[in-house]
Amino acid sequence: MARPLSPSASRLPGRPERAPGAGQGFWGLAWERFRRHRVALAGAVVIVGLVLAALLAGVLAPYRFEDIDLAGRLRPPSWAHLLGTDTIGHDVFTRLLYAGRVSLLAGFAAAVVAASVGVVIGASAGFYGGAVDNVLMRLTDISLALPDLPILIVLSRYLGGSVTGVVLVISLFAWRGVARLVRGEVLKLRGQDFTEAARALGATDIRILIRHLVPNALAPVIVAATLIVGQAILAEAALSFLGIGIQPPVPSWGNMLQNAQDFLLTAPRLAVYPGLMIFLTVLCFNFLGDGLRDALDPRLRL
Amino acid sequence: MHRYVIRRILQMVPILFGISVVVFALLAAAPGDQVDLLLSGIPNITPDDVTRLKHVYGLDQPVHVRYVKWLERAAHGDFGWSRTYREPVSTLILDRLGNTVMLAAGALLIALAVAVPVGMYSAFHQYSLADYGATLFTFFGVSVPVFWFGIMLIYLFGVTWHVLPPGGINSPGVAAGLPMLVDRLKYLPLPTLALGLVFMASFTRYTRSSMLEVIRQDFIRTARAKGLPQRVVVRRHALRNALIPLVTILGLAVPGLLAGAPLTETVFSWPGVGKLLVDSTLGADYAVAQGIIMFIALTVVIANLLVDVAYVLLDPRIRYD
């Protein structure tokens, strides 16, 4: 019987045939699953592009972001100004690039801060249980009843202006989801045999947590952190749109939209571009998060 | 049942206490207290006057004393005085509450009206093109910045096509009463859609997954096996069971609707509680913001209680002990 040439047919003699997926390890398998999630892959590619554009803004941008051409305000797109100029004569393309830097930085930083705080708090609550756990869970209950955006607005009015302030304020609400996740995982793993084995070998609490428990809870944390990046970018944009986030002349996609509404008649494109960038970026992080969830945590599939 | 409700109410007490501490701390952390803000910009004020005024307002007392006094007043519905509007905070909130409730209710309705049929269709045609389309839509819905979506709606419907007013809540000079309500209908669709979009997306997702879970169960197979037409299986057996988890989601949407209102109301100049929050915060009128946040938190706690009770009433399988 004629058989199509399969990869194994061309294998050199003497080498053992491997079952598909065998010996690939956790990350290899995860990559196999992730690759098949085409939308997530596309999201990842776009995010890499956005990050590169933000990093290389200094090279790619034809102007400096604070450059103003008062005589050339509200110009339509042209070769000199690819996306036109805004109400005070900034080059819109340049500002979009630099704004991406601010928005992505705020998003990543908030995700890192929130994930770290969440892991520490969630792991200690799950591991030690008892009073620590009780206090944490009550705190979570309380914070779940507090409206996030209104509090973000007030706090950001106090601190506002800097990227650091915005990141801290956003992290304040983002850690609790991660904490809950990690607590659940640690609670589940704490009683299992490998933890007992580690303890019997004389490992300290800290070592058990860092070597055995937290790595096992890492997959859902990565997924949650990816989704937090998107949420944080949305929150930063909202605060900057209201005028209490990133302050001009530093551009962010949110503050570029701040006055755009007043110029809808004359220059609607000023409102279109920054919003599209926010939408695209957040969408890609949500796709990526979904793909990572499928890849890293197949049990969670909807 | 009564015991369950009573226990749930008792559980609310520590949560309410925690909320009040956080909300009080929020105002206590404000840069400058009400006297500083009141006197800033008045050149001929002496430090003595400041001390005296702070004493009058009780601001020279320790934090915990101020907290207890604040809590006492708040319990009587007194959330302080707005320095920019020169009115009691509670009056300011109550005056605008109706507008926000109208907007939130509209958003909830529009979200459900789209999400339930789309989510059901999606579930019954899993992995079809329509299902992928619906899933894509849910991703779009949760990724769009609501303020930008609002501006785009204004641009298309208000500025380009001139079919709906670009903002506000009533035409100028319209008579109160019925004409005002009829006039309001023109102003509702855009902000309602803007606020409702994200809930439309998440409700669609929940309806789909909840329905997928239900239609795999034995009682659905039984209903089919005894020869019931698809329409009856869907309506009487599947839908009713699939909607139970949606009750929880509805309850959890209440904070989101109230918390999301500031952006939508600001974009559409909708004179509600959310716009009041943004305006007062920008004007450093933190007593108003504090009152609004406390009010929303209370609403959330009560909504959660109602959801838990409704859940038990709707699904006899759930035991409430």
Interface residues (C-beta under 8 A of the other chain):
Chain A: R138 L139 D141 I142 S143 A145 L146 P147 D148 L149 P150 I151 I153 V154 L155 R157 Y158 G230 L234 A237 A238 F241 L242 G243 I244 L257 A260 Q261 L264 L265 P268 A271 V272 P274 G275 I278 F279 V282 L283 N286 F287 D290 L302
Chain B: P14 I15 G18 I19 V22 V23 L26 A29 A30 P31 F139 F140 V142 S143 V144 P145 V146 F147 W148 F149 I151 M152 I154 Y155 V159 P166 S209 P255 L258 A259 G260 P262 L263 T266 V267 G274 L277 V278 T281 L282 A284 Y286 A289 Q290 I292 I293 I296 A297 V300 V301 N304
